[in-house]
Amino acid sequence: MSNVQFDFTGENFVVTGASSGMGKQVAVDLAQSGATVLAIARREEKLRALQEQFPDNIFIAPLDVCDSDELECAINEFVADHGKLHGAVHAAGINNFTPLKSYDKKLAHDIMDTSFWAGVELVRLTTKVKYAHKATSSVLFSSVCAISSEKGMFAYAAAKSAVNGCIGSLAKEICHKGHRVNSIMPGWVENSVMTSSLDGLIDQNFF
């Protein structure tokens, strides 16, 4: 977005998958809106480049979102420095080809852990009383693949379907504290990390 219309001045957010793609853009838009952002991803150099653009608004934690201990430690430190959270966005994910005929169990489980279980853990942590204001708003990234079921991408489709499936239940658990949680299902968005790994497969008529 080149013209951000929202005003999040004085509000604090956590964004995972913030080193590239849609996660990075969410972090940028929040920073441009005046928010203070904890940007989380594995690639430290990308996070530092992002922080250099918004040194007063973006603070970084290079870590694997599947490591719940490291994730909580980063959130704890951020809250201690900047105050309690107003929301979180889970954009971290692994988009990769997992054909049944060459099933890669580790890759399939990594996809589920990153897109789904890490998202659930983020909501759990960012709605804790010690870390969160009342009435936080969280967003978990799903994907149109959850309903389009592209050939050879059952693990990714399953992970994103799980995100959609858990939202209503999570919302019922946290709504009594005023918290909200939603999922969104973007379509195909080209970026240099997630979609580039599939380019050659498209040419091979897997889709």
HELIX and SHEET records of a PDB file:
HELIX    1   1 GLY A   21  GLN A   32  1                                  12    
HELIX    2   2 GLU A   44  GLN A   53  1                                  10    
HELIX    3   3 SER A   68  HIS A   82  1                                  15    
HELIX    4   4 LEU A  100  SER A  102  5                                   3    
HELIX    5   5 LYS A  105  MET A  112  1                                   8    
HELIX    6   6 ASP A  113  TRP A  117  3                                   5    
HELIX    7   7 ALA A  118  THR A  126  1                                   9    
HELIX    8   8 CYS A  145  SER A  148  1                                   4    
HELIX    9   9 PHE A  154  ILE A  174  1                                  21    
HELIX   10  10 CYS A  175  LYS A  177  5                                   3    
HELIX   11  11 SER A  196  LEU A  198  5                                   3    
HELIX   12  12 ASP A  199  ASP A  203  1                                   5    
SHEET    1   A 6 ILE A  58  PRO A  62  0                                        
SHEET    2   A 6 THR A  36  ALA A  41  1                                        
SHEET    3   A 6 ASN A  12  THR A  16  1                                        
SHEET    4   A 6 LEU A  85  HIS A  90  1                                        
SHEET    5   A 6 ALA A 132  PHE A 141  1                                        
SHEET    6   A 6 ARG A 180  ILE A 184  1                                        
END                                                                             
